């Protein structure tokens, strides 16, 4: 046996203190401060962390559940890695990370309506991290729209279509790698939450769709800490930014530093039966007017109205819905191809 082995010492890894803060037992552990969260995520994105440390860090956060301050710190660190042009302006930040499995992604038609009527929408998201779901990138491709690979692509697409979708893999490859660790770790991580709050182009209005209602306050207050102009959070259908017209909708907002919530009543008295086809082809047929879908049309109008009111386009829910209906009735139905 090597006698020197018993005397061998190891310098502590610079990231170890952040794992220790979260994992020092019931009495010794605590949440990260805003500054600690920002520093920890900066180290992760700079590849200064061992894989073992990263897995432990993410799962300790998952068990503890992240705080608004932690999420805000993580987002601040991520923003430094985007290299987004300062002169690239959008009206609305639209995150899409959940994927759909019960209903078609009707929110895409809401984006089309908003874009047709002069609102610039930046979409970012990821796909493939959860089996059995249909993701925005694949549906947009099916409808003839291509994903943006560079900020130059985003600029061109915004000018041409009024909206652009950039995958997280192009926006921040390390975050994309982390979000896809779900298949290895077996659980979602804080990356699923922080990605929704990225707002890479600093839009004044940020819409948030979450699946689990307890996370709505988390997103609401994190948006407040980040100083976003207006954050509107809903329990979206499937976790996406999409109103389910069969249910009441509670919108939790953070605007000008103030938090509030508003109830939007259900649009129907009876629930609809889930449709058989949730593919992009269904969206195409409804958009072109070749097919009617009462639920889908109401989801489009309700989601559009949500965006309009969040952006300050309308003073009331009724005004927002009327505007959305007018836009729908007078839409330009041309699609690529």
Backbone bond lengths (Angstrom), bond angles and torsions (degrees), N, CA, C in turn:
res aa  C-N    CA-C-N  psi(-1)  N-CA   C-N-CA  omega(-1)  CA-C   N-CA-C  phi
1 X - - - 1.466 - - 1.532 109.06 -
2 X 1.301 116.02 137.31 1.453 121.40 179.03 1.526 109.46 -73.81
3 X 1.365 116.70 111.17 1.461 120.88 -177.27 1.523 111.66 -63.25
4 X 1.336 115.92 -26.30 1.460 118.21 -178.98 1.525 112.03 -71.28
5 X 1.370 115.64 -17.68 1.465 119.42 -177.18 1.515 111.00 -63.73
6 X 1.366 116.90 -35.96 1.461 119.89 -178.33 1.522 111.86 -69.19
7 X 1.332 116.82 -19.50 1.458 120.97 -178.95 1.529 111.97 -98.64
8 X 1.350 116.08 -2.42 1.459 119.99 -175.07 1.531 110.13 -69.22
9 X 1.316 117.30 135.37 1.460 121.94 177.04 1.524 109.63 -123.20
10 X 1.291 115.45 158.10 1.459 121.40 -178.90 1.528 109.56 -126.94
11 X 1.301 115.87 134.67 1.461 120.09 174.52 1.532 108.94 -71.53
12 X 1.310 116.13 140.64 1.465 119.50 -179.74 1.525 110.27 -70.40
13 X 1.299 115.33 136.93 1.460 121.45 177.98 1.532 109.03 -65.12
14 X 1.340 118.62 140.27 1.470 121.21 -178.11 1.524 114.40 -58.40
15 X 1.357 116.72 -24.24 1.469 119.10 -178.46 1.527 111.92 -88.11
16 X 1.324 116.94 -14.39 1.467 120.54 -176.23 1.536 113.57 -55.35
17 X 1.338 119.47 -38.95 1.475 118.81 -179.50 1.522 113.40 -59.23
18 X 1.337 117.19 -30.81 1.466 119.66 -178.05 1.528 111.11 -75.24
19 X 1.315 116.47 -33.00 1.472 120.29 173.54 1.525 109.02 -68.58
20 X 1.320 116.12 -40.79 1.466 120.55 -178.12 1.537 111.47 -64.81
21 X 1.313 117.42 -39.19 1.471 120.74 179.37 1.530 110.41 -55.72
22 X 1.334 115.72 -40.78 1.464 120.72 -176.73 1.520 113.33 -83.34
23 X 1.328 117.55 -25.19 1.460 119.87 -169.11 1.510 116.55 -118.32
24 X 1.326 117.81 21.17 1.465 120.57 -174.89 1.527 112.33 -87.19
25 X 1.295 117.95 31.18 1.456 120.67 175.93 1.518 112.81 89.28
26 X 1.341 115.40 173.28 1.463 121.25 -175.60 1.516 112.53 -61.61
27 X 1.329 117.56 -38.15 1.454 120.77 -176.82 1.529 113.18 -93.29
28 X 1.313 116.17 -24.95 1.463 118.61 -174.62 1.519 114.93 -96.61
29 X 1.316 118.32 -20.45 1.458 120.76 -177.09 1.528 111.16 -83.64
30 X 1.317 115.40 161.00 1.464 121.49 178.18 1.523 108.64 -157.25
31 X 1.316 115.83 174.27 1.462 120.57 175.55 1.521 109.87 -79.56
32 X 1.310 116.55 159.06 1.457 122.37 175.94 1.528 109.89 -77.08
33 X 1.297 116.43 147.11 1.463 120.07 170.99 1.531 108.09 -75.85
34 X 1.316 116.15 170.08 1.460 120.99 177.43 1.523 110.60 -56.49
35 X 1.329 117.69 -47.23 1.465 121.36 -178.59 1.524 111.75 -66.02
36 X 1.329 116.45 -40.17 1.470 119.73 178.70 1.520 110.99 -64.83
37 X 1.321 116.70 -41.62 1.460 120.38 179.35 1.525 110.73 -63.63
38 X 1.323 116.53 -41.71 1.471 120.39 179.85 1.531 110.20 -64.45
39 X 1.317 117.09 -43.47 1.463 120.40 179.88 1.527 111.38 -65.80
40 X 1.326 116.31 -44.12 1.465 120.19 -179.52 1.518 111.08 -61.10
41 X 1.338 117.54 -46.03 1.461 119.65 -179.71 1.525 111.19 -68.14
42 X 1.311 118.12 -34.07 1.465 120.40 176.18 1.524 110.81 -61.01
43 X 1.328 116.59 -41.69 1.464 120.32 178.13 1.525 110.71 -64.00
44 X 1.332 116.65 -40.83 1.462 120.37 179.32 1.526 110.65 -62.74
45 X 1.334 116.54 -47.51 1.462 120.52 -176.83 1.523 112.28 -70.57
46 X 1.329 116.34 -20.85 1.472 120.53 176.25 1.531 112.36 -91.08
47 X 1.340 116.16 9.29 1.473 122.03 179.16 1.522 112.32 58.49
48 X 1.332 115.73 40.63 1.460 121.40 178.95 1.527 111.91 -104.67
49 X 1.334 116.10 18.70 1.465 121.79 -174.47 1.523 109.66 -127.23
50 X 1.322 116.62 139.69 1.463 120.56 175.79 1.533 109.46 -72.61
51 X 1.328 115.27 151.28 1.472 120.19 -178.37 1.525 111.25 -59.40
52 X 1.341 117.09 -39.77 1.461 121.39 178.59 1.523 110.32 -61.35
53 X 1.324 117.13 -41.77 1.453 121.20 179.17 1.528 111.41 -64.83
54 X 1.316 116.01 -40.87 1.466 120.24 -179.18 1.517 111.21 -62.14
55 X 1.328 116.65 -47.20 1.463 120.01 178.99 1.517 111.82 -60.86
56 X 1.331 116.75 -43.89 1.464 120.91 179.51 1.525 110.71 -63.90
57 X 1.318 116.04 -43.17 1.470 121.78 -179.13 1.527 110.95 -60.75
58 X 1.317 116.59 -48.13 1.467 120.97 -177.79 1.522 111.72 -65.04
59 X 1.305 117.53 -41.61 1.456 119.90 -177.51 1.527 112.59 -75.48
60 X 1.334 117.24 -32.04 1.466 118.88 174.28 1.530 110.13 -64.62
61 X 1.312 116.15 -39.15 1.463 120.14 175.25 1.521 111.10 -64.62
62 X 1.315 116.04 -39.29 1.466 120.76 -178.83 1.519 110.86 -63.67
63 X 1.334 117.33 -42.37 1.459 121.31 -179.55 1.532 110.33 -69.82
64 X 1.327 116.24 -43.05 1.465 120.68 -179.40 1.514 111.77 -71.56
65 X 1.315 116.97 -34.38 1.458 128.24 -171.18 1.528 110.10 77.05
66 X 1.322 113.95 128.06 1.449 120.38 -173.58 1.527 112.50 -69.42
67 X 1.323 115.81 154.17 1.463 122.41 177.58 1.523 109.50 -100.78
68 X 1.336 118.34 163.85 1.472 120.25 175.60 1.522 112.17 -58.00
69 X 1.342 117.11 -38.02 1.455 120.51 179.84 1.529 111.26 -65.34
70 X 1.328 116.74 -40.51 1.465 119.70 178.00 1.526 110.50 -64.62
71 X 1.320 116.90 -46.55 1.466 119.68 179.41 1.525 111.06 -59.72
72 X 1.326 116.47 -44.78 1.455 120.03 -179.13 1.528 111.10 -62.69
73 X 1.325 117.37 -41.27 1.461 120.68 178.12 1.518 111.66 -63.74
74 X 1.326 116.93 -41.88 1.471 120.95 177.68 1.534 110.37 -61.02
75 X 1.329 116.18 -44.29 1.471 120.48 -179.31 1.521 110.65 -63.82
76 X 1.310 117.29 -42.61 1.467 120.36 178.87 1.526 111.20 -58.83
77 X 1.329 116.42 -39.75 1.466 119.96 178.44 1.520 110.81 -66.41
78 X 1.336 115.99 -42.06 1.466 120.26 -177.91 1.526 111.63 -64.65
79 X 1.319 116.51 -38.55 1.464 119.93 -177.03 1.530 112.34 -59.10
80 X 1.313 116.16 -28.66 1.461 119.69 -179.64 1.524 112.52 -70.19
81 X 1.341 117.36 -10.59 1.471 121.28 -176.09 1.530 112.96 -104.01
82 X 1.325 118.43 -0.65 1.464 119.68 -173.36 1.522 113.71 -83.06
83 X 1.325 116.60 -31.55 1.468 121.27 -175.90 1.524 111.93 54.09
84 X 1.312 116.02 38.52 1.465 121.05 -179.65 1.530 110.06 -75.42
85 X 1.327 117.78 137.99 1.468 120.57 178.52 1.524 111.33 -61.80
86 X 1.304 116.99 134.69 1.465 121.10 -177.84 1.517 112.17 -68.38
87 X 1.340 117.52 -24.24 1.464 120.63 -176.78 1.530 112.88 -94.60
88 X 1.321 117.74 10.51 1.466 121.27 178.68 1.529 108.10 -95.46
89 X 1.328 116.33 103.48 1.458 121.78 -171.35 1.518 112.40 -105.84
90 X 1.326 115.75 139.62 1.464 121.77 174.99 1.529 108.57 -135.14
91 X 1.322 115.55 158.60 1.463 120.92 179.89 1.521 112.19 -89.34
92 X 1.324 115.61 -29.65 1.464 119.62 -169.05 1.515 111.01 -141.36
93 X 1.331 116.19 129.16 1.464 121.67 173.99 1.519 108.34 -98.17
94 X 1.342 116.24 126.08 1.462 122.46 -173.70 1.531 109.23 -127.10
95 X 1.315 116.90 104.99 1.470 120.21 179.71 1.521 110.24 -90.25
96 X 1.328 116.53 145.56 1.469 121.15 -176.81 1.530 109.29 -144.75
97 X 1.342 115.33 92.23 1.462 120.32 -174.52 1.527 114.17 -122.69
98 X 1.320 118.19 -11.64 1.462 119.86 -172.60 1.521 112.99 -83.43
99 X 1.339 117.09 -43.54 1.456 120.15 -172.43 1.526 110.13 84.85
100 X 1.324 116.46 159.25 1.463 121.23 -178.18 1.538 109.84 -116.34
101 X 1.342 115.54 147.49 1.466 119.21 177.21 1.532 112.69 -139.42
102 X 1.357 118.33 -18.95 1.465 120.74 -178.93 1.531 112.40 -103.80
103 X 1.304 116.12 -39.74 1.461 121.78 -179.63 1.516 109.45 -126.38
104 X 1.328 115.49 157.49 1.463 120.81 176.23 1.535 109.29 -63.02
105 X 1.322 117.86 156.14 1.474 121.05 178.63 1.531 111.07 -76.50
106 X 1.331 115.65 72.97 1.465 121.25 -176.52 1.518 111.94 -62.46
107 X 1.322 117.66 -23.85 1.461 120.47 -178.55 1.516 112.21 -59.35
108 X 1.335 117.88 -24.18 1.456 120.13 178.74 1.529 111.05 -63.72
109 X 1.327 116.91 -35.96 1.464 119.77 177.42 1.528 110.40 -70.13
110 X 1.322 117.42 -29.64 1.460 120.39 173.70 1.527 110.24 -64.35
111 X 1.324 115.89 -41.63 1.465 120.16 177.53 1.523 110.35 -62.45
112 X 1.342 116.71 -41.41 1.459 120.33 178.21 1.534 110.64 -59.55
113 X 1.337 116.36 -43.51 1.463 120.75 179.85 1.522 111.23 -63.09
114 X 1.324 116.29 -46.66 1.456 120.69 -179.95 1.523 110.97 -60.96
115 X 1.328 116.18 -43.30 1.461 120.60 -179.21 1.518 111.32 -65.92
116 X 1.329 116.72 -40.73 1.462 119.91 179.76 1.523 112.44 -62.24
117 X 1.327 115.41 -25.75 1.462 119.93 -176.11 1.524 113.07 -106.21
118 X 1.340 114.83 28.18 1.450 120.68 167.32 1.509 118.05 91.95
119 X 1.334 117.98 6.59 1.466 120.48 179.47 1.523 109.78 -100.38
120 X 1.312 116.78 125.46 1.461 122.35 -178.34 1.529 109.29 -88.00
121 X 1.337 115.09 123.79 1.466 121.01 -173.05 1.526 109.64 -120.53
122 X 1.333 116.10 125.25 1.461 120.71 174.46 1.522 108.85 -104.90
123 X 1.337 116.19 123.65 1.461 122.89 -179.20 1.523 108.55 -110.20
124 X 1.319 116.74 134.78 1.470 120.80 172.25 1.521 107.62 -135.11
125 X 1.322 116.00 147.91 1.456 118.92 -177.05 1.512 112.03 -173.23
126 X 1.316 114.19 -174.54 1.462 121.14 178.90 1.521 107.87 -144.90
127 X 1.316 116.11 163.59 1.453 120.19 -179.44 1.504 111.99 -147.53
128 X 1.328 115.45 159.90 1.454 120.68 174.99 1.495 115.70 90.19
129 X 1.362 117.95 -6.18 1.464 119.19 -176.40 1.524 112.58 -80.26
130 X 1.346 117.90 -13.23 1.462 121.63 177.15 1.520 108.81 -130.67
131 X 1.300 116.90 124.36 1.467 122.04 -176.46 1.532 110.25 -66.83
132 X 1.330 116.15 141.49 1.455 121.17 172.91 1.513 115.24 88.40
133 X 1.322 117.46 9.66 1.457 120.13 179.65 1.531 111.34 -114.47
134 X 1.326 114.66 152.63 1.455 121.16 179.44 1.532 107.85 -104.19
135 X 1.333 115.88 124.63 1.454 120.40 -171.61 1.526 112.24 -105.48
136 X 1.324 113.90 155.75 1.457 121.84 -172.19 1.520 113.13 -57.65
137 X 1.308 117.28 -42.81 1.469 119.35 -177.03 1.520 111.46 -58.72
138 X 1.331 117.28 -45.26 1.472 119.93 -177.73 1.529 111.48 -67.63
139 X 1.331 117.64 -35.91 1.463 120.17 179.67 1.526 110.46 -70.14
140 X 1.328 117.12 -42.35 1.462 119.38 176.97 1.523 110.91 -61.41
141 X 1.317 116.81 -40.63 1.466 119.76 176.88 1.527 111.23 -62.07
142 X 1.334 115.87 -38.99 1.463 120.60 178.74 1.530 110.95 -63.92
143 X 1.326 116.16 -31.76 1.462 120.95 -179.89 1.526 112.73 -86.62
144 X 1.336 116.51 -1.00 1.458 120.15 174.90 1.509 115.88 101.91
145 X 1.337 117.52 6.55 1.463 120.98 179.79 1.528 110.00 -102.38
146 X 1.319 116.20 140.66 1.462 121.11 -177.70 1.525 110.77 -102.21
147 X 1.307 115.84 148.30 1.453 121.21 177.67 1.519 110.28 -74.67
148 X 1.307 116.31 149.10 1.463 121.46 178.24 1.524 109.87 -80.70
149 X 1.313 115.62 131.12 1.463 120.92 177.22 1.521 111.64 -95.44
150 X 1.331 116.00 -28.74 1.469 121.74 -177.00 1.522 109.12 -135.42
151 X 1.345 115.45 168.70 1.464 119.77 176.51 1.518 110.56 -66.80
152 X 1.321 117.47 -27.74 1.463 120.33 174.88 1.522 110.29 -63.89
153 X 1.330 116.68 -39.47 1.468 120.79 176.00 1.531 110.50 -62.50
154 X 1.330 116.09 -42.87 1.465 120.31 179.83 1.520 109.95 -59.19
155 X 1.326 116.31 -46.14 1.463 121.32 179.95 1.526 110.77 -58.70
156 X 1.320 116.55 -47.33 1.470 121.00 -178.59 1.524 111.19 -64.02
157 X 1.337 116.52 -43.27 1.462 120.07 -177.80 1.526 112.08 -68.76
158 X 1.321 116.68 -37.38 1.468 119.52 176.37 1.522 110.60 -62.56
159 X 1.312 115.97 -40.72 1.464 119.99 -179.74 1.527 111.69 -70.50
160 X 1.326 116.62 -33.76 1.457 120.55 -177.29 1.523 112.79 -85.43
161 X 1.351 116.86 -45.13 1.464 120.82 -172.54 1.520 114.22 -110.13
162 X 1.322 117.22 -17.77 1.456 120.14 -175.92 1.517 113.09 87.88
163 X 1.331 117.03 -4.34 1.463 121.54 176.59 1.515 109.01 -149.65
164 X 1.329 115.03 160.81 1.461 120.28 177.03 1.519 108.71 -150.64
165 X 1.326 115.59 142.63 1.467 121.62 176.93 1.525 109.32 -114.48
166 X 1.337 116.03 124.09 1.462 121.23 174.46 1.523 109.15 -118.35
167 X 1.336 117.93 122.68 1.468 120.63 177.84 1.524 110.97 -65.58
168 X 1.313 116.27 149.17 1.457 121.23 177.09 1.522 110.70 -58.28
169 X 1.328 117.12 -30.45 1.467 120.92 179.70 1.522 111.52 -60.66
170 X 1.334 117.33 -30.99 1.460 121.31 177.80 1.524 111.58 -90.19
171 X 1.323 115.54 -30.28 1.460 120.73 -179.13 1.526 111.54 -72.92
172 X 1.345 115.46 -46.16 1.470 120.91 -179.14 1.527 107.90 -156.90
173 X 1.326 118.21 91.68 1.465 121.77 -174.48 1.523 114.19 -55.09
174 X 1.330 117.89 -36.40 1.459 119.61 -177.65 1.530 110.96 -68.18
175 X 1.323 117.92 -38.53 1.468 119.92 176.05 1.525 110.50 -64.94
176 X 1.325 116.01 -37.83 1.464 119.58 178.55 1.523 110.57 -63.81
177 X 1.318 116.35 -40.59 1.467 119.89 177.81 1.530 110.59 -62.36
178 X 1.315 115.53 -39.54 1.464 119.94 -178.80 1.528 111.66 -69.16
179 X 1.324 117.28 -39.02 1.462 119.60 -178.70 1.522 110.70 -67.41
180 X 1.330 115.67 -28.05 1.466 119.76 179.05 1.521 112.97 -84.81
181 X 1.327 117.58 1.19 1.467 120.77 173.69 1.526 111.62 -72.51
182 X 1.326 116.95 -6.68 1.461 119.83 -179.69 1.521 111.53 -56.17
183 X 1.330 117.05 -37.68 1.462 119.92 -179.21 1.528 111.72 -68.91
184 X 1.329 117.22 -22.06 1.467 121.93 179.33 1.525 110.99 -90.80
185 X 1.325 115.85 -44.95 1.459 121.00 -176.51 1.529 112.60 -83.29
186 X 1.334 116.29 -22.81 1.454 120.03 178.40 1.512 114.73 83.12
187 X 1.327 117.38 -0.05 1.464 122.18 -178.37 1.525 109.45 -140.28
188 X 1.336 115.55 154.61 1.452 119.88 171.07 1.526 107.97 -68.28
189 X 1.311 115.79 159.06 1.464 120.44 178.53 1.526 108.61 -125.62
190 X 1.327 118.43 174.62 1.463 120.56 178.13 1.525 113.91 -57.92
191 X 1.327 117.16 -17.57 1.462 120.12 179.68 1.526 110.66 -61.12
192 X 1.336 116.90 -33.15 1.455 120.03 178.75 1.523 111.20 -63.90
193 X 1.320 116.87 -32.45 1.461 120.85 178.51 1.525 112.18 -82.91
194 X 1.333 116.57 -47.16 1.463 118.73 -175.66 1.523 111.85 -66.15
195 X 1.344 117.83 -31.10 1.465 120.49 179.98 1.522 111.48 -61.67
196 X 1.320 116.09 -36.42 1.466 119.77 179.94 1.525 111.75 -65.47
197 X 1.337 116.65 -24.82 1.459 121.24 -175.70 1.526 113.53 -97.31
198 X 1.300 118.72 7.32 1.461 121.02 -171.37 1.528 113.63 -63.49
199 X 1.320 117.33 -41.73 1.474 121.51 179.65 1.530 110.80 42.21
200 X 1.323 117.63 62.58 1.472 121.07 -171.32 1.528 114.76 -60.92
201 X 1.350 117.40 -30.26 1.458 119.88 -177.54 1.529 112.18 -102.32
202 X 1.322 115.88 13.52 1.468 121.88 174.78 1.524 113.00 54.36
203 X 1.326 115.01 47.85 1.463 120.03 174.69 1.524 109.58 -63.37
204 X 1.334 116.43 148.14 1.459 120.08 179.29 1.529 111.52 -69.97
205 X 1.325 116.44 -28.46 1.468 120.68 -179.36 1.513 109.87 -117.31
206 X 1.328 116.06 128.53 1.460 122.75 -178.59 1.519 108.07 -124.02
207 X 1.331 116.42 117.33 1.464 120.96 175.47 1.521 109.15 -93.68
208 X 1.333 116.52 142.53 1.459 122.03 -179.40 1.526 109.65 -130.89
209 X 1.317 117.33 125.76 1.455 122.34 173.24 1.512 109.10 -111.12
210 X 1.335 117.16 123.97 1.470 121.23 178.47 1.531 107.97 -124.82
211 X 1.315 116.06 161.57 1.466 120.08 -179.58 1.523 111.57 -99.19
212 X 1.329 117.03 -43.00 1.458 121.73 -178.08 1.529 109.64 -93.09
213 X 1.331 118.69 114.91 1.473 121.90 -176.36 1.521 115.44 -50.94
214 X 1.354 120.49 -36.74 1.468 118.40 -179.74 1.531 113.92 -58.84
215 X 1.349 117.41 -21.24 1.455 120.05 -179.73 1.521 112.78 -80.14
216 X 1.334 118.00 -10.20 1.465 119.81 -177.20 1.528 111.52 -64.18
217 X 1.347 117.14 -42.38 1.464 119.94 177.50 1.522 111.10 -63.24
218 X 1.321 116.57 -38.54 1.458 121.83 179.60 1.526 110.52 -58.02
219 X 1.332 116.60 -47.15 1.464 121.09 -179.80 1.520 111.34 -69.96
220 X 1.308 115.92 -38.51 1.458 121.10 179.98 1.528 111.20 -60.10
221 X 1.322 116.66 -48.90 1.465 120.60 -176.38 1.527 112.11 -77.57
222 X 1.329 117.50 -31.45 1.466 119.03 175.24 1.524 109.77 -64.45
223 X 1.336 117.24 -40.24 1.459 120.70 176.30 1.511 111.94 -61.58
224 X 1.321 115.41 -36.78 1.463 120.19 177.62 1.529 110.63 -64.19
225 X 1.333 116.82 -45.15 1.472 121.09 179.68 1.530 110.74 -62.74
226 X 1.340 116.19 -37.77 1.462 120.81 -178.28 1.522 112.41 -74.39
227 X 1.325 117.05 -10.45 1.454 120.43 176.86 1.510 115.01 76.17
228 X 1.336 117.12 21.77 1.459 119.94 177.58 1.532 110.05 -66.12
229 X 1.334 116.31 144.65 1.454 120.49 -176.87 1.514 113.62 -57.65
230 X 1.318 115.94 -51.52 1.469 120.52 177.92 1.524 109.10 -149.22
231 X 1.313 115.73 120.36 1.462 122.37 173.93 1.521 107.80 -111.83
232 X 1.320 117.30 126.45 1.464 122.23 177.69 1.523 108.23 -120.55
233 X 1.321 116.96 120.74 1.468 122.88 -174.26 1.526 109.67 -114.65
234 X 1.335 116.64 131.59 1.461 121.38 176.34 1.524 110.34 -131.48
235 X 1.323 115.85 158.92 1.466 120.81 166.24 1.523 105.60 -80.17
236 X 1.320 115.68 94.30 1.454 120.41 -174.05 1.521 112.19 -82.33
237 X 1.318 116.31 155.61 1.460 121.16 178.70 1.522 109.28 -60.77
238 X 1.315 116.33 119.10 1.455 121.32 -178.70 1.515 113.86 72.15
239 X 1.344 117.24 4.06 1.450 120.76 -176.94 1.513 114.03 94.24
240 X 1.335 116.91 -0.40 1.463 120.80 177.09 1.529 110.00 -91.95
241 X 1.326 116.98 170.69 1.463 121.53 176.63 1.525 107.12 -79.97
242 X 1.301 115.06 82.82 1.464 120.72 -178.34 1.518 109.62 -152.57
243 X 1.318 116.46 126.09 1.450 120.65 179.02 1.521 109.99 -75.90
244 X 1.341 115.83 132.39 1.459 121.40 169.75 1.523 106.61 -89.73
245 X 1.336 118.02 107.53 1.464 120.13 -173.61 1.522 114.08 -68.57
246 X 1.333 117.33 -11.96 1.465 121.00 179.15 1.529 111.77 -80.11
247 X 1.328 117.59 -14.16 1.464 121.32 -174.83 1.525 111.46 -119.50
248 X 1.333 115.22 156.07 1.463 119.21 166.68 1.526 108.39 -61.61
249 X 1.311 116.72 148.98 1.461 121.06 178.32 1.523 109.07 -124.24
250 X 1.317 116.42 126.71 1.459 121.62 174.28 1.526 107.83 -102.60
251 X 1.322 116.16 124.00 1.457 121.94 178.33 1.523 108.51 -104.11
252 X 1.310 116.52 116.46 1.462 121.54 177.22 1.523 108.09 -100.72
253 X 1.319 115.30 123.66 1.463 120.45 -172.16 1.518 112.75 -121.24
254 X 1.309 113.55 154.03 1.459 122.51 167.55 1.519 105.85 -129.66
255 X 1.334 116.52 116.15 1.458 120.41 -175.49 1.518 109.77 -140.13
256 X 1.315 115.25 126.04 1.464 121.05 -179.69 1.528 111.90 52.66
257 X 1.341 115.55 37.05 1.457 120.82 177.50 1.513 115.09 83.54
258 X 1.341 117.52 -3.31 1.461 121.56 -179.81 1.528 109.93 -107.82
259 X 1.347 116.48 141.01 1.460 120.24 177.77 1.531 109.47 -105.15
260 X 1.341 115.44 148.52 1.457 120.85 -179.07 1.522 108.83 -158.67
261 X 1.328 116.73 172.33 1.463 120.71 172.91 1.518 109.96 -144.96
262 X 1.322 115.15 153.86 1.456 121.66 -175.47 1.527 109.61 -141.28
263 X 1.306 117.13 137.71 1.460 122.87 178.42 1.520 110.36 -94.78
264 X 1.321 115.64 128.60 1.467 122.46 172.52 1.541 106.67 -110.87
265 X 1.332 118.60 114.21 1.478 120.79 -177.46 1.526 112.17 -65.13
266 X 1.327 115.62 153.38 1.467 121.36 176.23 1.520 110.32 -57.26
267 X 1.327 116.98 149.11 1.456 121.98 -179.02 1.524 112.75 -89.67
268 X 1.332 116.79 -12.04 1.466 121.14 179.98 1.523 109.70 -132.72
269 X 1.329 116.25 150.80 1.462 121.25 177.28 1.519 111.70 -81.66
270 X 1.320 116.65 -30.96 1.464 121.23 -178.93 1.521 109.95 -118.47
271 X 1.319 115.55 143.35 1.455 121.04 -178.75 1.527 110.76 -74.88
272 X 1.321 114.94 149.29 1.454 121.25 178.17 1.527 111.18 -88.55
273 X 1.305 115.38 153.68 1.458 121.23 172.89 1.523 108.36 -79.42
274 X 1.321 116.62 137.85 1.462 120.80 -179.64 1.521 110.83 -59.62
275 X 1.326 115.88 136.18 1.454 121.19 179.60 1.516 112.74 -67.45
276 X 1.332 116.01 157.96 1.466 120.87 -179.20 1.522 112.32 -78.82
277 X 1.332 116.79 -30.93 1.463 121.13 -173.76 1.520 109.29 -119.28
278 X 1.327 117.47 119.50 1.464 120.51 179.03 1.533 110.67 -114.98
279 X 1.308 117.42 23.23 1.457 122.13 -176.52 1.524 111.32 -80.35
280 X 1.328 114.63 172.28 1.449 120.71 174.88 1.514 112.27 -62.81
281 X 1.335 116.84 -26.72 1.464 120.29 179.54 1.521 110.84 -62.82
282 X 1.322 117.14 -37.72 1.467 120.54 176.64 1.520 110.59 -61.96
283 X 1.328 116.47 -44.78 1.464 119.89 177.63 1.524 110.68 -59.46
284 X 1.316 116.29 -44.49 1.465 120.86 -179.58 1.527 110.99 -59.03
285 X 1.328 116.73 -46.77 1.464 120.56 -176.58 1.520 111.94 -65.81
286 X 1.337 116.89 -39.99 1.469 120.18 178.77 1.524 110.00 -69.17
287 X 1.324 117.54 -41.78 1.464 121.26 179.56 1.529 110.94 -62.26
288 X 1.328 116.56 -40.89 1.465 121.19 -178.88 1.528 112.59 -76.15
289 X 1.338 116.75 -12.58 1.457 119.93 -178.42 1.516 113.31 86.25
290 X 1.338 117.42 11.14 1.464 121.36 -179.81 1.523 112.21 -84.46
291 X 1.320 116.30 -10.43 1.463 120.90 -177.23 1.522 108.79 -147.43
292 X 1.345 115.90 143.77 1.460 120.65 176.70 1.525 109.91 -105.98
293 X 1.310 115.70 141.38 1.460 121.47 177.45 1.523 107.13 -147.54
294 X 1.312 117.54 103.14 1.453 121.84 -174.55 1.527 111.95 -59.82
295 X 1.332 115.25 -46.34 1.463 119.49 179.68 1.525 110.41 -62.70
296 X 1.341 116.37 -49.35 1.452 120.95 -176.14 1.512 112.51 -60.88
297 X 1.327 116.82 -44.01 1.464 120.19 -179.93 1.528 110.51 -63.35
298 X 1.333 116.69 -41.63 1.468 120.10 178.89 1.524 110.99 -65.61
299 X 1.336 117.17 -36.57 1.464 120.68 177.18 1.525 110.32 -63.78
300 X 1.329 116.50 -41.40 1.467 121.08 178.53 1.525 110.44 -63.32
301 X 1.332 116.56 -49.34 1.462 120.12 -177.75 1.524 111.60 -65.43
302 X 1.349 116.55 -41.37 1.455 120.33 179.98 1.515 112.55 -65.06
303 X 1.327 116.02 -39.56 1.467 120.28 179.51 1.529 110.70 -70.84
304 X 1.326 116.68 -39.85 1.462 120.65 176.94 1.527 110.30 -62.23
305 X 1.332 116.21 -43.60 1.462 120.84 179.58 1.527 111.21 -61.65
306 X 1.334 116.19 -40.66 1.466 120.55 176.67 1.518 110.78 -57.26
307 X 1.330 116.35 -46.87 1.464 120.98 -179.16 1.529 110.99 -64.44
308 X 1.324 116.67 -41.52 1.465 120.57 -178.81 1.522 111.29 -62.83
309 X 1.321 116.63 -45.32 1.458 119.82 -179.15 1.533 110.54 -68.31
310 X 1.321 116.97 -37.72 1.462 120.21 178.75 1.526 111.48 -63.63
311 X 1.334 116.70 -35.61 1.461 121.15 179.75 1.523 112.64 -81.57
312 X 1.346 117.09 -3.67 1.453 120.16 -179.91 1.501 113.92 82.27
313 X 1.348 115.95 14.02 1.465 120.71 -179.81 1.525 111.09 -71.55
314 X 1.339 117.56 -29.98 1.459 122.67 -177.38 1.528 109.69 -130.32
315 X 1.321 116.22 149.05 1.451 120.90 -179.12 1.516 112.58 -87.52
316 X 1.339 117.29 -24.23 1.457 120.69 -175.78 1.521 110.38 -135.27
317 X 1.335 115.40 163.98 1.465 120.53 176.21 1.531 110.38 -61.36
318 X 1.323 115.88 -42.16 1.470 120.23 -178.33 1.523 111.06 -62.91
319 X 1.320 117.10 -43.68 1.464 120.32 178.07 1.523 110.97 -62.21
320 X 1.324 116.01 -42.28 1.458 120.19 -179.19 1.527 110.92 -63.68
321 X 1.328 117.05 -43.81 1.467 120.79 179.02 1.529 111.42 -65.98
322 X 1.316 117.19 -38.26 1.466 120.29 178.59 1.521 111.01 -65.30
323 X 1.308 116.16 -41.12 1.470 119.88 177.13 1.521 110.68 -63.49
324 X 1.330 116.53 -44.82 1.465 120.58 178.76 1.518 110.94 -60.75
325 X 1.334 117.80 -41.44 1.466 121.67 178.75 1.529 110.67 -63.68
326 X 1.320 116.81 -42.22 1.462 120.22 179.10 1.523 110.89 -63.25
327 X 1.327 116.22 -42.55 1.455 119.88 177.96 1.524 111.20 -62.76
328 X 1.330 115.90 -41.75 1.470 120.40 -179.10 1.537 110.68 -63.19
329 X 1.312 116.02 -44.27 1.471 120.10 -177.85 1.519 112.14 -67.37
330 X 1.332 117.42 -23.52 1.471 121.09 -176.51 1.528 112.14 -116.04
331 X 1.318 117.18 22.93 1.464 120.59 -176.04 1.522 112.41 -71.09
332 X 1.305 115.48 151.91 1.458 123.05 171.19 1.518 106.69 -87.73
333 X 1.322 118.22 117.34 1.469 120.67 -169.68 1.517 114.96 -90.54
334 X 1.317 117.87 1.51 1.461 119.83 -177.38 1.528 110.91 -65.43
335 X 1.324 116.02 134.46 1.452 123.10 174.38 1.532 109.26 -123.93
336 X 1.334 118.58 159.15 1.467 120.23 177.58 1.527 111.49 -55.81
337 X 1.300 116.05 143.91 1.466 119.76 177.20 1.484 113.33 77.89
